[in-house]
Amino acid sequence: MDFKGLLEKAKEAARSVAQGAEKRLQEIKEKLDQDKDGRPDVLEKALEEAEKALHEAKSRLADLDQDKDGVPDKLKEVSELAKKAAEAAKAKAEEAAHLLRERWGKGRGA
């Protein structure tokens, strides 16, 4: 066989392999996109689940934030309780310091 014949055989083999690869690629695409909308079904399902999770999270946040100010109501309640407790502790500490000054002052004068 001459060089031209070998070259033609190689070209035909390359074409055959390319056609086989294209056919296999098309089969894979069809398996990935059963509804034939151009997007892989797995990706569509993942996007749908993400949207559903986002909607559910927004719904839960809305339940936690009835006054719609962006801060969960329970967090504001806890914050207010902590503020009141801190104020009460400060008042007690000031009272205790005042009593100690009085007693200390009386003890020094005696």
C-alpha positions as CSV (number, residue, x, y, z in Angstrom):
1,M,0.0,0.0,0.0
2,D,1.3,3.4,-0.8
3,F,1.5,6.5,1.4
4,K,-1.7,8.0,0.0
5,G,-3.6,4.9,0.8
6,L,-2.3,4.8,4.4
7,L,-3.2,8.5,4.8
8,E,-6.8,7.9,3.5
9,K,-7.1,4.9,5.9
10,A,-5.9,7.1,8.8
11,K,-8.3,9.9,7.9
12,E,-11.2,7.4,7.6
13,A,-10.3,5.9,11.0
14,A,-10.1,9.4,12.6
15,R,-13.5,10.3,11.1
16,S,-15.0,7.0,12.4
17,V,-13.6,7.7,15.9
18,A,-14.9,11.3,15.8
19,Q,-18.3,10.2,14.7
20,G,-18.4,7.5,17.5
21,A,-17.3,10.1,20.1
22,E,-20.0,12.5,18.9
23,K,-22.6,9.8,19.0
24,R,-21.6,8.9,22.5
25,L,-21.6,12.5,23.6
26,Q,-25.1,12.9,22.2
27,E,-26.2,9.8,24.1
28,I,-24.8,11.2,27.4
29,K,-26.5,14.6,26.8
30,E,-29.8,12.8,26.2
31,K,-29.4,10.8,29.5
32,L,-28.5,14.0,31.4
33,D,-31.4,15.9,29.9
34,Q,-34.4,13.6,29.9
35,D,-36.9,16.5,29.4
36,K,-34.9,17.9,26.5
37,D,-34.9,21.5,27.6
38,G,-31.2,22.0,27.1
39,R,-30.3,21.9,30.8
40,P,-29.1,18.8,32.7
41,D,-31.9,17.5,34.9
42,V,-29.5,17.2,37.9
43,L,-28.7,20.9,37.7
44,E,-32.4,21.7,37.4
45,K,-33.2,19.6,40.4
46,A,-30.4,21.3,42.4
47,L,-31.7,24.7,41.5
48,E,-35.2,23.8,42.4
49,E,-34.1,22.5,45.8
50,A,-32.0,25.6,46.4
51,E,-35.0,27.9,45.6
52,K,-37.2,25.8,47.9
53,A,-34.7,26.0,50.7
54,L,-34.4,29.8,50.2
55,H,-38.2,30.2,50.3
56,E,-38.4,28.0,53.5
57,A,-35.6,30.0,55.2
58,K,-37.4,33.3,54.3
59,S,-40.6,31.9,55.7
60,R,-39.0,30.8,58.9
61,L,-37.3,34.2,59.3
62,A,-40.7,35.9,58.8
63,D,-42.1,33.7,61.6
64,L,-39.2,34.8,63.9
65,D,-39.5,38.5,62.9
66,Q,-43.2,39.5,63.2
67,D,-42.5,43.2,63.2
68,K,-40.5,42.9,60.0
69,D,-37.5,45.0,61.1
70,G,-34.9,42.4,60.1
71,V,-34.1,41.4,63.7
72,P,-35.7,38.2,65.2
73,D,-38.1,39.3,67.9
74,K,-36.8,36.8,70.4
75,L,-33.3,38.2,70.0
76,K,-34.6,41.7,70.8
77,E,-36.4,40.4,73.8
78,V,-33.2,38.7,75.1
79,S,-31.2,41.8,74.4
80,E,-33.7,43.9,76.4
81,L,-33.6,41.5,79.3
82,A,-29.7,41.5,79.3
83,K,-29.8,45.3,79.2
84,K,-32.1,45.4,82.2
85,A,-30.0,42.8,84.1
86,A,-26.9,44.9,83.4
87,E,-28.6,48.0,84.7
88,A,-29.8,46.2,87.8
89,A,-26.3,44.8,88.4
90,K,-24.7,48.3,88.0
91,A,-27.2,49.8,90.5
92,K,-26.5,47.0,93.0
93,A,-22.7,47.5,92.6
94,E,-23.1,51.3,93.1
95,E,-25.2,50.6,96.2
96,A,-22.7,48.2,97.6
97,A,-19.9,50.7,96.9
98,H,-21.8,53.4,98.7
99,L,-22.4,51.2,101.7
100,L,-18.7,50.2,101.8
101,R,-17.7,53.9,101.7
102,E,-20.1,54.7,104.5
103,R,-18.9,51.8,106.7
104,W,-15.3,52.5,105.9
105,G,-15.7,56.1,106.7
106,K,-17.4,55.3,110.0
107,G,-14.7,52.8,110.9
108,R,-11.9,55.4,110.2
109,G,-13.6,58.1,112.3
110,A,-14.0,55.9,115.4
